[in-house]
Amino acid sequence: MKKLTAKQEWALEQIKQLQYSENLSAAAVCKKIGISDSSYSAIKSGTYNGDVDKQMKKVIEYFVTKQAAAEIYVGTDYKETSISSNVYKIIRNCQLQGGLAIACGDAGIEQNTGLQAVLP
């Protein structure tokens, strides 16, 4: 049985907290992270025969990224327009489906006003 590092123990605790806070099963959390629930269970019990470090690296990276995103998120004064609503839908779809999209078009008055405020 391989002894887990403090960071790996932290990551396992984060899985438990995510299960509790979002009312999810271990399998659902593991799917979000990208590891199998059987690997998670075996790592927890100390019976995992594979590369523990490789599996735990995925878990640690998931929670470090999640933590960093929470720290840098800043709310904005969102003004809904038909264009901003469509752009928001595109971004949200990418978040949910796991993808990348490009939305292009003419700059609106809000963008021009915002640029004028920050440019000399």
N, C-alpha and C positions, 0 to 999 in steps of 0.2 A: 504494500500500500504506500503510495507516494504522498508525502506530506504537502499540503497546499500552502502556497505563500500567503502572506497577509492580504495582498491585492486579490488573489483568487478567492480567499474566504470572503472578502468584501463583495466581490462579484456574485457569489452564491447568495449572500444576504440580500443583495439588490434584487435578485430573482424573486425571493420570498416577498419582499416589499412590493414589487410590481404586481405579483399575484394578488396580494391583499388589496392594494390601492385601486386596482382596476377590476377586481373580482374575477380573475382569470384562472384557469387550470394551469398546472405546470406545463402541460403539452402546448397550450396556447401561447404561453410566454416563450417557451423554447422555439416555437415556430417563428415568432417575431424576431428572436435573436439569431436564428439560423443554425441551431443545433438540435439534435433529436432529444426527445424527452427521456429515452432509454439511456443515452449518454449522460444526461444530467443526473438521472437517478443513480447511475453507477458511480459517477464522480462523487456525488454526495455521500454515498455509502462506502466509498473507498475501494470499490471492486472494478473500476474501469480499467480494461486491459489495453486500450488504445493510448494515443498521445494526449495526455491530460493537458499539457501546456498548450497544444494547438487548439483544443476545444475551449479552454479557459481564455485564451487570447481573444476569441470571437466574443465571448461574454463580456470581458473587460472592455473591449473596444466599443461594444454596443452601449454600455452604461456610461463610459467616459464621454462618448459623443452625445448621448442624451443629456448628461449633466452640463456639458459645454453649451449645448443649444439652449438649455434653460437659463444659463447664466448670461448669455448675450442677447436673449430675446428682449426687444424693446417694443412696446406697443406704439402704435402710431394713430394719428387722427385720420381715420379712414373716411373718405367722402365717397359714397357709392354713386357711381354713374353707370350707364349701360356698358361702357368700355371697361371700367374697373371691375365691374361685376363679372364680365366675361373672362378677364385676365385672372381674377380670383378663382373662377371655376377651373381654368386650365391648370393653375398652380395646385389647387386642391386635388385634381384628378391625378397629377403627377405624384403627389404625396401618397395617395391611396393606392395607385397602381404601380408605383415604383418606376418612374420614368423621367424623361426629360422632354421639354417642349420649348418651342420658340414662339413667342407672340410678338408680332411686329405691326407697325402702323404709324400713322402720323402722330406726332406729339400733340397732346391736348393743352388747353390753356393752363391746367394745373401744373403740368410738367414745365411749361415755359415760365410760369410765375415762380416756381420753385427754383429753377436754374438762375433766374434773374436775382433771386434773393441771395444766392451763394457765390455768384460770379462778380468780379470787380467791375 
